[in-house]
Amino acid sequence: MREVAVIGVGMTRFGQYPDQPYAEHGVEATRSALEDAGLEWNDIQYMYCGAVNVGMTPGNRVAAELGATGIPVVNVENASASGSTAFREAYFAIADERCDIAIAVGVGKMGRIGGGGGGSRAEQLAARATGPAPPVATFAMRAHRWMAKYGTDPKVFAQVAVKNHYHGSLNPYAQFQDVFTLEDVLASRVIADPLHMLECCPTGDGGAAAIVATPAVAARLGRHPAVRVTASAFAGIRHEDEPPMTVTASRDAYEQAGVGPDDLDMVQLHDAFSIEELEYYAELGICEPEEAERLVIDGDTALGGRIPFNTDGGLISRGHPLGPTGLAQVWETTLQLRGDAGPRQIEGANTGLLQMIGAGGVCLVHILQR
Amino acid sequence: MREVAVIGVGMTRFGQYPDQPYAEHGVEATRSALEDAGLEWNDIQYMYCGAVNVGMTPGNRVAAELGATGIPVVNVENASASGSTAFREAYFAIADERCDIAIAVGVGKMGRIGGGGGGSRAEQLAARATGPAPPVATFAMRAHRWMAKYGTDPKVFAQVAVKNHYHGSLNPYAQFQDVFTLEDVLASRVIADPLHMLECCPTGDGGAAAIVATPAVAARLGRHPAVRVTASAFAGIRHEDEPPMTVTASRDAYEQAGVGPDDLDMVQLHDAFSIEELEYYAELGICEPEEAERLVIDGDTALGGRIPFNTDGGLISRGHPLGPTGLAQVWETTLQLRGDAGPRQIEGANTGLLQMIGAGGVCLVHILQR
């Protein structure tokens, strides 16, 4: 397999755009990634598009807006991990010598929630009030299991949301950009006990894109410090008594990249609900489960701490339109590894891990390195 | 790249099954392919699933019924070519050494058309009466363009349908299994002039699966004569003044396999509407466009002729539930190359080409060889 580099990234600001077709988000993200790479649409040789329930052949609709260049366009759908899956497939297109420059694009259109004009905080609050949807119910049960097993105060979960909203406040592409205190989070409506509204990711629309290429192409363009994809791992669901998907996929990824949890400078992961961060700290081998709450309390996983998690705000603050979410993780990690993350920059970041899970039994873990 | 072999195929009889969840079709097709290969579900290391608009993560729903073995499951959607895309991706998983045994599964659920109890000929007729849908309108215009350019009598298009319905009458898995005369086809309702109902593919449900593996695995199992995948080509849409997708993809495929149109013993292609066969005869390099009608009139492309097309009935008779269609082509070609196609068997078939197009600008061409 050939080495693969990320040479361009782009995204739109996630949010609710009821009057904007999803293809526009994909086009905007793609143009932004092309500009970042210093390429034209004609230079792209292969495209994978990740999206969920937006309609037939979404990638082709995005490509059609950019020009009929005859390239293969493959649409993939793996629930929350659709964008990560598109990234992995584009990575294989380069690694396996199918082409030299490929793009992964993700688009999302969750529809207007609530009945109003769309997008205001008040309307989102109103929509949240319609009651628990199945995902939040599952994660609320997982939160209770965690509390029973490790004695964790649910305020620690809320503190994860405080941290991620703070990170999002530093990210101009985040859906939410507000700083919330612990009191704010705990005062927000309980969606499914013990999880409050501000501990749950919002629904929204958006696009994100990442261009991958051979190291030779990256060197020729020479625009940015090289960002290499050193691992792409995928685990499906197993029986209850076997290791969780994140354990399996991250072990595989560490082996591929030749690194361990101690080598990570940052992690982006699936924090659709705050409880998840604690679970994954342990499953990624960052700490023992009983130590997870200390990482939050001591600020180890906040920007400025030992190993910051969800430095762009995560699903909770940056948003989660399904299709583009995994590619927003690639965007953030790439900017960090280049040293271009502005007020969110982690000093001297060399190695980042990206984890995404999807309903139905999907877990992808990638490692990017400078 | 490693060589890739098809080691197991399975499908359900396509049709309208309003009370059956789509996952059951996928499970049935997968079990059938496993039995054909002499494998257990536990032996499968990677899965791609092709489907259109059936809901989120359809492949994972099929896999969940078969057992939580932890394998990667990736869902792909490329309109009519979704099953062909799943096949191509599974092929890459073997060719690029990601694993040794992979499965491509396609599922389709087109919904009940008409309002009745579903599935009867009368109800389908009634549903057809709701008027032309966009695809048939497009292909009717293409038929008129063809007639104007080459002076072809539209009865030749109808004769394609007669041929494919005859082929389907020999296939126990075809949705339709009736022999229709030219008079029958011409007496069926005009859907969009000059295309009659019996020249259009039906809507329906179903599943199909193909297991691919290394030649070493195929040799170890030793159940069937080896069927090799010698080409996988993909062309996207280009501007009007450039060659059609099928020209580009088939040229690439011929080059990969080291064969030409004269080496083909059979072709399965996207005959959603009868006119398409004539267009693709020419685009695949079988003949010049002005000669295409002679192939139909002389029976060259019927079973028993020089180069039979759509030997299982094609989309028109075998059916076209989108997700599984491309994999039904793999099923038919594999049986033919093994010499297991029963009354449809082409004597000494060594090389088959499979073409599938998809809305949005997708064309895949595969070549399978004994």
Interface residues (C-beta under 8 A of the other chain):
Chain A: M1 V52 N53 G55 M56 T57 N60 R61 A63 A64 A68 T69 G70 I71 P72 V73 V74 N75 V76 E77 N78 A79 T85 E89 F92 A95 D96 E97 R98 F234 A235 G236 I237 R238 H239 E242 M245 T248 G358 A359 G360 G361 V362
Chain B: M1 V52 N53 G55 M56 T57 N60 R61 A63 A64 A68 T69 G70 I71 P72 V73 V74 N75 V76 E77 N78 A79 T85 E89 F92 A95 D96 E97 R98 F234 A235 G236 I237 R238 H239 E242 M245 T248 G358 A359 G360 G361 V362
